[in-house]
Amino acid sequence: MIRIGMSTTCVYPLEPEHAFRLAKLAGFDGIEIMVTQEESTQQAEHLLELSRRYALPILSVHAPVLLLTHFVWGRDPRVKLERTTELAAAVGAESVVVHPPFRWQATYALDFLRIVREISAEHRVVIAVENMFPWRAAGKNLKAYAPGWDPRIMDCDAVTLDFSHAALSGVDSLEFVNDLGARLRHVHLCDGSGAIGEGQIFDEHLLPGHGREPVAEVLETLEARGWSGSIVAEVNTRKAKSERERLELLRETLEFARTHTHQSKRRRALTRSRRALEALLPGSRH
C-alpha cells in the first residue's frame, strides 16, 4: 500500500519537531528527514524519540545537498551518502534520496553508481537517485551534473521522481514514470509551472495541481499498477502567514494525494465497515 509522507523541507527552516507536529496534525502517514546543518536532523536517537512521540514512522532520509550543507559530515560526498544511509538504517527508514553528482565532483561522479550499490547493499536500504534539471546561464543550458540530471539514462537500480524538477527540465512526469517502470521507488509530491527558458529560473515546489505537470495522472497510474513506494510531500509553504495557513496548505497537499490514490474512498469504506461491525457488538444501539 502506498504511504503518503511529508518532508521536513515543507517547514524549513523550522526544526524537525515542528515538521513532526504539523505532519501529525495534517494526517500524513510518515516523515522524510532532510539532513541539514541542524544537528537534530543528523541524530538517530533524537529522530526516533520524535517518531515515537508523534507516532509517525520515518519513511526516508534525504542526503545533504552540497550547496546548502557543504560542511555537514565533511566534504567527501561518499562519506555524506554513507552517513545518510547509516542514519536511515538506524531510524528504520526504507530509502535514501540522493542527487546525482555535480560535474566538478569528478572522482565521485566516475564511481557514483558503484558507490550507491555498495552502500545500499551494505546497509540494506534503497538509495533512490533523484531527477534534477539543467542549469541555465546566459541563455544556455549548463552541464552541472555527471553523468547527467536525468536518471533514466543512468544504470541505477532505484529512482526518485520530483515533479518540480521534472517541470524545470521540460520532462513529462507520466512519460518519466513509464520509462522507469520498476526502477521508480520514491516520489516527491509537488508541481511546477514550466521549464527553464520558459520564464522559470528557480525550483518552485508548488502544491500539486497548481502547476502544469500531470501529477494526478501519475498518482492514479501508480495506484493502478499496485505500486508500493512512498509519496512524500515536498512543497514550499514559506509564504504562509501563520501556522494555520501552513497547515491548510499541507492538508490540501495530502488530500490531493489521497484523492488520486483512491485513499479517501478506501478510508470512507473502512469507516463504514468499522461502524457496521460496532453496531453488531453486544450492548450497541440498533
Secondary structure, DSSP 4 states (H G I P E B T S, - for coil): --EEEEEGGGGTTS-HHHHHHHHHHHT-SEEEEEP-SSGGGS-HHHHHHHHHHHT--EEEEEPPPTTT-TTTT-S-HHHHHHHHHHHHHHHT-SEEEEPPPBTT-HHHHHHHHHHHHHHHHHHT-EEEEEP---EEETTEEE--BSS-S-GGGS--S-EEEEHHHHHHHT--HHHHHHHHGGGEEEEEE-B-S--BTTTB-S---BPTTSSSS-HHHHHHHHHHHT--SEEEE----TT-SSHHHHHHHHHHHHHHHHHHTTHHHHHHHHHHHHHHHHHHSTT---
